[in-house]
Amino acid sequence: MKVAIITGAGKGMGFEEAKAVAAKGYHTIMACHHPEAAETRRQEIVRETGNKDVEIMGIDLSDLSSVRRFADEVKARFPHLDLLMNNAGILDKKFHSTVDGLERTVCVNYVGPYLLTRLLLPLMGKGSRIVNMVSLTYKYGFLDFPDFFTRGRKGGFWRIPIYSNSKLALTLFTFDLAARLKDRGIMVNAADPGVVSTDIIHLDMMLVDSFADLCFRPLIRTPRQGADTAIHLLLDEDKTSQTGTFNRSNRIINVGNKFLHHKKMQELWNRTEDIVSKYL
């Protein structure tokens, strides 16, 4: 049995990714923050793919104990894991501190996926694939420690830079983890979906959002189009040896040494390990 986990699979790009792997016959785990709300989408996947081995499991990436419980259940039930798609992400409009004392966007977009990946690695081996959903905003990110973890950034709350910072961290994690796992034959890659019409880009400003829905959304990518690069990284035969790459529109993008060998990459790993150590 081939097993795949997709976080944030109840809607948007995660739903499209879950449907794609289910269509290929994987036992598909839709890892969702609100499991009940995802049931209709699960049924849709079963109906459209003919694959009945699609299930929903609850996970809250903003609560590291929830991430640990999820991973423990997966490890208790499955002997191996073939695909891990770290898709879920948020763009908080206000500052929120998690139960672990982390800024919530940073936790959901980076620390939670980091911990989930680390916990599930014992199930993965040669041929397994990890794909992290990043963002073109990574290039504008900064990692000011320790503020990055607890506040998202130095200074006051500003959601766009914090989102960029979290996606930079996830991008650097991709490169770092790929190098660490290369000898084990586990592929780790980053997928940049581009600008996609999802709920995350709403500003909660009625006039602006209405104008954007009318004039802007028809011009940007649909969730299926945004998910396309990640789906290829998960499933394509010609990607079986591709690792440590940043991808957009199904092409490898050269991000340059500034990011491939970022000056804070090792410090990011060490600090994150310290935060998640009690859950490992």
C-alpha positions in Angstrom: 0.0 0.0 0.0 1.3 3.4 -1.0 0.6 6.2 1.6 0.4 9.9 1.1 -0.2 12.8 3.6 -1.5 16.2 2.4 -1.8 18.9 5.0 -4.5 21.5 4.4 -6.3 19.1 2.1 -9.9 20.3 2.8 -9.8 23.1 0.3 -7.8 25.0 -2.3 -4.5 23.6 -3.5 -4.4 20.9 -0.8 -7.7 19.5 -2.1 -6.3 19.3 -5.6 -3.1 17.6 -4.4 -5.1 15.1 -2.4 -7.3 14.3 -5.4 -4.3 13.9 -7.7 -2.5 11.4 -5.4 -5.8 9.5 -4.7 -6.2 9.2 -8.5 -2.9 7.4 -8.6 -4.0 4.8 -6.0 -2.4 6.1 -2.9 -4.0 5.7 0.5 -4.6 9.4 1.0 -4.6 11.1 4.4 -6.2 14.5 4.3 -4.6 16.2 7.3 -7.0 19.0 8.2 -7.5 21.6 10.9 -11.3 21.2 10.7 -11.9 17.5 9.8 -15.7 17.8 9.9 -15.7 20.6 7.3 -13.5 18.5 4.9 -15.9 15.5 4.7 -17.7 16.8 1.7 -14.4 17.2 -0.1 -13.3 13.7 0.9 -16.5 12.3 -0.6 -15.9 14.3 -3.8 -12.4 12.8 -4.1 -13.7 9.3 -3.6 -16.4 9.8 -6.2 -14.2 11.4 -8.8 -11.2 9.1 -8.4 -12.9 5.8 -7.5 -10.3 5.4 -4.7 -12.1 4.6 -1.4 -8.9 4.7 0.6 -9.2 8.4 1.4 -9.5 9.5 5.0 -9.4 12.6 7.1 -7.2 13.0 10.1 -7.3 16.1 12.4 -4.2 18.2 12.9 -3.6 21.7 14.3 -0.2 22.9 13.0 -0.4 25.8 15.5 -0.2 23.4 18.4 2.9 21.3 18.4 1.4 18.7 20.8 -1.3 18.2 18.1 1.4 17.6 15.5 3.0 15.0 17.8 -0.3 13.2 18.3 -1.0 13.1 14.6 2.4 11.7 13.8 2.1 9.1 16.6 -1.1 7.9 15.1 0.3 7.7 11.7 3.4 5.8 12.9 1.1 3.4 14.9 -1.0 2.6 11.8 1.4 2.6 8.8 4.8 1.0 8.4 5.9 3.5 5.8 5.1 6.8 4.2 5.7 7.5 0.5 4.6 11.1 0.1 4.4 14.1 2.5 2.9 17.3 1.1 3.4 20.2 3.5 0.7 22.4 1.9 -1.2 24.1 4.7 -0.5 27.8 5.3 -2.1 30.9 6.8 -1.7 34.6 6.7 -2.9 35.9 10.0 -4.5 39.4 10.1 -3.6 40.0 13.7 -1.0 38.9 16.1 -1.6 35.6 17.8 0.7 33.7 20.1 0.4 29.9 20.2 0.3 27.7 23.2 4.0 27.1 22.6 4.7 30.8 22.6 5.2 31.1 18.8 3.8 33.6 16.4 0.9 31.7 14.8 1.7 32.3 11.1 5.3 31.2 11.7 4.1 28.1 13.6 1.6 27.0 11.0 3.7 27.8 7.9 7.1 26.7 9.2 7.6 25.2 12.7 4.6 22.9 12.5 5.6 21.4 9.1 9.2 21.2 10.4 8.1 19.1 13.4 5.7 17.0 11.4 8.4 16.2 8.8 11.0 15.3 11.5 8.5 13.1 13.3 7.5 11.2 10.1 11.0 10.7 8.7 11.4 7.2 10.4 8.6 6.0 8.1 10.3 7.3 5.0 13.0 5.7 2.9 14.5 5.5 -0.6 12.0 6.9 -3.1 9.9 8.8 -0.5 9.1 12.4 -1.4 8.6 15.5 0.6 7.3 18.7 -1.0 7.0 22.0 0.8 4.6 24.6 -0.5 6.6 27.9 -0.4 6.0 31.3 -1.9 7.6 33.8 -4.3 7.6 36.1 -1.3 10.5 34.2 0.3 13.0 36.5 -1.4 11.7 39.4 0.7 12.0 37.5 4.0 14.3 38.1 7.0 15.2 35.9 9.9 15.7 38.1 12.9 16.3 35.8 15.9 14.7 35.3 18.4 11.9 37.7 17.2 11.2 35.6 14.2 9.8 32.7 16.3 7.9 34.7 18.9 6.8 37.8 17.0 7.3 36.9 13.3 9.6 39.9 12.8 11.3 42.7 14.6 9.0 45.6 15.4 5.2 45.7 15.2 2.9 43.2 13.6 2.7 43.4 9.8 1.3 40.3 8.3 2.8 40.4 4.8 6.5 40.5 6.0 5.8 37.9 8.6 4.3 35.6 5.9 7.4 36.2 3.8 9.7 35.4 6.7 7.8 32.1 7.3 8.1 31.1 3.7 11.8 32.0 3.7 12.3 29.7 6.6 10.4 26.8 4.9 12.5 27.3 1.8 15.7 27.1 3.7 14.4 24.1 5.5 13.8 22.4 2.2 17.4 23.0 1.0 18.9 22.0 4.4 16.8 18.8 4.8 17.4 17.7 1.2 21.2 17.8 1.8 20.8 15.9 5.1 18.6 13.2 3.5 20.3 12.8 0.1 22.2 9.6 1.1 18.9 8.0 2.2 17.3 8.6 -1.2 14.5 10.8 0.2 13.6 13.6 -2.2 12.8 17.0 -0.7 11.7 19.9 -3.0 10.0 23.2 -2.8 7.0 24.2 -4.9 6.1 27.9 -5.6 2.4 28.0 -6.8 2.6 31.7 -7.9 -0.3 34.0 -7.2 -3.4 31.8 -6.6 -7.0 32.5 -6.1 -7.5 31.2 -2.6 -9.0 32.5 0.7 -5.6 33.5 1.9 -5.4 36.7 -0.2 -8.6 38.2 1.2 -8.0 41.4 3.1 -11.4 41.5 4.9 -12.1 44.9 3.3 -15.4 44.7 1.6 -14.8 47.2 -1.3 -11.3 46.1 -2.0 -12.1 42.4 -1.8 -15.1 42.9 -4.1 -13.1 44.7 -6.6 -10.4 42.1 -6.5 -12.9 39.3 -6.9 -14.3 41.0 -10.0 -11.2 42.2 -11.7 -8.2 40.4 -10.3 -9.1 36.8 -9.5 -10.0 35.9 -13.1 -6.5 36.8 -14.1 -4.6 34.7 -11.5 -4.1 31.0 -11.1 -6.9 28.6 -10.0 -6.1 26.3 -7.1 -5.6 23.4 -9.6 -3.1 25.5 -11.6 -1.4 26.6 -8.4 -1.1 23.0 -7.2 0.3 21.7 -10.5 4.0 22.1 -9.8 3.6 20.3 -6.4 1.6 17.5 -8.0 4.4 16.9 -10.6 7.0 16.9 -7.8 5.0 14.3 -5.9 4.1 12.0 -8.7 6.2 12.3 -11.9 8.6 9.5 -12.7 11.2 11.9 -14.0 11.4 13.5 -10.5 12.5 10.4 -8.7 16.1 11.7 -8.2 15.4 15.4 -8.0 16.0 16.9 -4.7 16.9 20.2 -3.0 15.3 22.3 -5.7 13.0 25.3 -5.9 10.3 24.9 -8.6 7.8 27.2 -10.2 5.6 26.4 -13.3 7.1 22.9 -13.4 10.6 24.3 -13.9 13.6 24.4 -11.5 14.3 28.0 -10.6 17.8 29.1 -9.7 17.5 30.9 -6.5 21.2 31.6 -6.2 23.8 30.9 -3.5 22.3 33.6 -1.2 19.5 31.2 -0.5 21.0 27.8 -1.3 23.7 28.6 1.3 22.0 31.2 3.4 24.1 32.6 6.2 21.4 31.8 8.7 20.4 28.3 7.5 22.4 26.5 10.2 21.2 28.8 13.0 17.6 28.4 11.8 17.9 24.6 12.0 19.5 24.8 15.5 17.0 27.2 16.9 14.1 25.2 15.5 15.5 22.0 16.9 15.6 23.6 20.3 12.0 24.7 20.1 10.7 21.3 19.0 13.1 19.1 20.9 10.5 18.1 23.6 8.2 16.7 21.0 10.8 14.7 19.1 
